[in-house]
Amino acid sequence: MILDLWRFRKCFYNVFSRNRAQAAEIVRRLLSLLSELNDDEQAALERLVREWVRNKDLPNACVQILWEKFTLALPETPENESRAALVLLSMIAG
C-alpha cells in the first residue's frame, strides 16, 4: 500500500495543535500507525513526516513527547514504543 500523503495529513491534521494533550494524541496515532507498516509503507510515512516538518505542520510538542518516550522519561513507556519513537525522531531529523 502506498500512503496517500494528503489523505494521511488530513487524518492527523484534525488534531494538529500546539497544546501538549493534542501533541500526545498525534504521537500516539503515529506510533500506532508505524507499528503496522511494512518497509515500503514506512518509507512513505517518512516522506509524509518530512513534508509535515517542511511545512511546519508538526508541533514542536510532538518532538518533545517523542524524545521523552525514546529516553523513557515518560512513565510506563514500553521498550517497543521507545524504539518506535526513535524511528519517528530520525524521520523528523531527515
GUVOKOL-133771 format. One record per atom (N, C-alpha, C): residue in three letters; x negated, y negated, z negated. Coordinates in steps of 0.02 Angstrom, whole numbers, padded with zeros to 5 digits, always signed. Example, Ala and Ser with C-alpha at 12.3 -4.5 7.8 and 13.67 -1.06 7.14 Angstrom:
<nodes>
ALA-00660+00284-00390;ALA-00615+00225-00390;ALA-00660+00165-00390;SER-00642+00112-00354;SER-00684+00053-00357;SER-00645-00002-00394;
</nodes>
This chain:
<nodes>
MET-00042+00059+00000;MET+00000+00000+00000;MET-00044-00062+00000;ILE-00031-00107+00045;ILE-00067-00171+00046;ILE-00026-00222+00008;LEU-00058-00256-00038;LEU-00022-00305-00078;LEU-00006-00367-00036;ASP+00054-00387-00037;ASP+00075-00449-00004;ASP+00060-00506-00053;LEU+00011-00547-00036;LEU-00013-00599-00082;LEU+00043-00644-00107;TRP+00086-00665-00063;TRP+00139-00712-00084;TRP+00192-00678-00126;ARG+00208-00616-00110;ARG+00258-00581-00149;ARG+00234-00573-00221;PHE+00171-00553-00230;PHE+00145-00543-00297;PHE+00134-00610-00333;ARG+00117-00662-00295;ARG+00110-00728-00327;ARG+00178-00748-00355;LYS+00230-00738-00316;LYS+00297-00755-00338;LYS+00317-00714-00399;CYS+00298-00652-00399;CYS+00313-00607-00454;CYS+00283-00633-00520;PHE+00222-00658-00516;PHE+00188-00683-00575;PHE+00201-00757-00586;TYR+00218-00793-00534;TYR+00223-00865-00538;TYR+00276-00888-00587;ASN+00330-00851-00594;ASN+00382-00873-00640;ASN+00360-00876-00712;VAL+00302-00847-00728;VAL+00276-00853-00797;VAL+00213-00895-00799;PHE+00190-00921-00741;PHE+00131-00964-00742;PHE+00147-01026-00782;SER+00111-01035-00834;SER+00121-01092-00878;SER+00056-01104-00916;ARG+00055-01156-00954;ARG-00006-01173-00990;ARG-00004-01151-01063;ASN+00050-01120-01086;ASN+00050-01101-01157;ASN+00026-01029-01166;ARG+00003-01015-01225;ARG-00030-00951-01239;ARG+00018-00892-01233;ALA+00079-00899-01256;ALA+00126-00843-01253;ALA+00139-00823-01180;GLN+00148-00871-01137;GLN+00159-00854-01067;GLN+00096-00829-01035;ALA+00038-00855-01055;ALA-00025-00829-01029;ALA-00034-00756-01050;ALA-00014-00740-01111;ALA-00019-00670-01135;ALA+00026-00625-01094;GLU+00083-00650-01072;GLU+00128-00610-01030;GLU+00098-00599-00961;ILE+00066-00650-00933;ILE+00031-00643-00869;ILE-00022-00589-00875;VAL-00062-00593-00927;VAL-00116-00544-00939;VAL-00086-00474-00946;ARG-00032-00468-00984;ARG-00001-00402-00994;ARG+00021-00373-00927;ARG+00052-00415-00885;ARG+00075-00392-00819;ARG+00016-00373-00774;LEU-00035-00414-00775;LEU-00094-00398-00733;LEU-00128-00333-00755;LEU-00135-00324-00820;LEU-00166-00263-00845;LEU-00124-00202-00827;SER-00058-00209-00833;SER-00013-00154-00815;SER-00018-00138-00740;LEU-00017-00190-00700;LEU-00024-00180-00627;LEU-00090-00147-00610;LEU-00144-00172-00639;LEU-00211-00145-00624;LEU-00215-00071-00640;SER-00182-00050-00693;SER-00186+00021-00713;SER-00154+00068-00663;GLU-00112+00042-00618;GLU-00076+00083-00570;GLU-00104+00082-00500;LEU-00157+00043-00488;LEU-00181+00032-00420;LEU-00236+00081-00400;ASN-00236+00099-00336;ASN-00292+00136-00308;ASN-00346+00085-00287;ASP-00401+00109-00260;ASP-00457+00064-00243;ASP-00439+00011-00192;ASP-00401+00030-00140;ASP-00381-00019-00089;ASP-00335-00072-00118;GLU-00288-00050-00159;GLU-00242-00098-00190;GLU-00278-00143-00240;GLN-00328-00115-00274;GLN-00368-00156-00321;GLN-00406-00210-00283;ALA-00431-00193-00224;ALA-00466-00243-00183;ALA-00417-00298-00162;ALA-00356-00279-00146;ALA-00305-00329-00128;ALA-00288-00373-00187;LEU-00283-00343-00246;LEU-00270-00382-00307;LEU-00327-00431-00319;GLU-00387-00410-00306;GLU-00445-00454-00315;GLU-00438-00515-00269;ARG-00418-00505-00208;ARG-00407-00561-00161;ARG-00353-00608-00188;LEU-00300-00578-00214;LEU-00245-00618-00242;LEU-00269-00659-00301;VAL-00305-00628-00346;VAL-00330-00664-00406;VAL-00377-00720-00385;ARG-00420-00707-00337;ARG-00466-00760-00313;ARG-00426-00818-00283;GLU-00372-00802-00248;GLU-00329-00855-00220;GLU-00297-00896-00276;TRP-00274-00862-00328;TRP-00245-00898-00386;TRP-00297-00943-00418;VAL-00358-00918-00425;VAL-00412-00958-00455;VAL-00427-01018-00411;ARG-00433-01006-00346;ARG-00448-01060-00298;ARG-00394-01115-00300;ASN-00331-01094-00307;ASN-00275-01142-00309;ASN-00261-01169-00379;LYS-00301-01146-00427;LYS-00292-01165-00497;LYS-00222-01147-00523;ASP-00197-01091-00500;ASP-00133-01065-00523;ASP-00138-01024-00586;LEU-00196-00996-00598;LEU-00206-00952-00656;LEU-00227-00995-00716;PRO-00186-00996-00769;PRO-00202-01037-00827;PRO-00267-01016-00861;ASN-00303-01065-00886;ASN-00365-01051-00922;ASN-00352-01006-00983;ALA-00292-01012-01011;ALA-00274-00970-01068;ALA-00277-00896-01050;CYS-00263-00879-00987;CYS-00268-00809-00966;CYS-00340-00783-00971;VAL-00387-00825-00950;VAL-00457-00806-00954;VAL-00477-00796-01027;GLN-00454-00841-01069;GLN-00469-00836-01141;GLN-00442-00771-01170;ILE-00380-00755-01153;ILE-00350-00693-01179;ILE-00385-00632-01152;LEU-00403-00633-01088;LEU-00440-00577-01059;LEU-00507-00568-01094;TRP-00540-00623-01108;TRP-00605-00619-01143;TRP-00595-00590-01213;GLU-00542-00611-01247;GLU-00528-00585-01314;GLU-00512-00510-01312;LYS-00478-00489-01260;LYS-00463-00417-01253;LYS-00527-00378-01237;PHE-00568-00406-01192;PHE-00630-00372-01174;PHE-00676-00363-01235;THR-00682-00415-01275;THR-00727-00413-01333;THR-00694-00380-01394;LEU-00632-00358-01385;LEU-00593-00326-01439;LEU-00581-00374-01498;ALA-00580-00438-01483;ALA-00566-00488-01534;ALA-00491-00490-01552;LEU-00449-00467-01505;LEU-00378-00463-01520;LEU-00364-00395-01553;PRO-00332-00397-01611;PRO-00317-00334-01646;PRO-00277-00286-01603;GLU-00291-00223-01613;GLU-00254-00169-01580;GLU-00261-00168-01504;THR-00317-00194-01478;THR-00330-00189-01407;THR-00362-00121-01393;PRO-00330-00079-01353;PRO-00359-00013-01338;PRO-00421-00020-01293;GLU-00464+00029-01296;GLU-00527+00028-01257;GLU-00512+00022-01182;ASN-00462+00058-01158;ASN-00447+00055-01085;ASN-00424-00015-01065;GLU-00389-00050-01109;GLU-00368-00118-01095;GLU-00427-00165-01096;SER-00475-00152-01139;SER-00536-00191-01141;SER-00575-00185-01076;ARG-00580-00124-01051;ARG-00615-00113-00987;ARG-00577-00145-00929;ALA-00511-00140-00930;ALA-00471-00171-00877;ALA-00477-00247-00879;ALA-00481-00275-00939;ALA-00490-00348-00946;ALA-00557-00368-00915;LEU-00608-00328-00923;LEU-00673-00343-00892;LEU-00667-00342-00816;VAL-00630-00295-00789;VAL-00621-00292-00717;VAL-00586-00356-00692;LEU-00534-00377-00728;LEU-00499-00438-00708;LEU-00544-00500-00716;LEU-00584-00502-00769;LEU-00631-00558-00778;LEU-00681-00561-00720;SER-00704-00503-00697;SER-00750-00502-00641;SER-00716-00526-00577;MET-00652-00510-00569;MET-00614-00535-00511;MET-00609-00611-00514;ILE-00596-00637-00574;ILE-00589-00709-00583;ILE-00655-00744-00569;ALA-00709-00713-00591;ALA-00776-00742-00582;ALA-00796-00742-00508;GLY-00767-00697-00470;GLY-00781-00694-00399;GLY-00845-00660-00387;
</nodes>
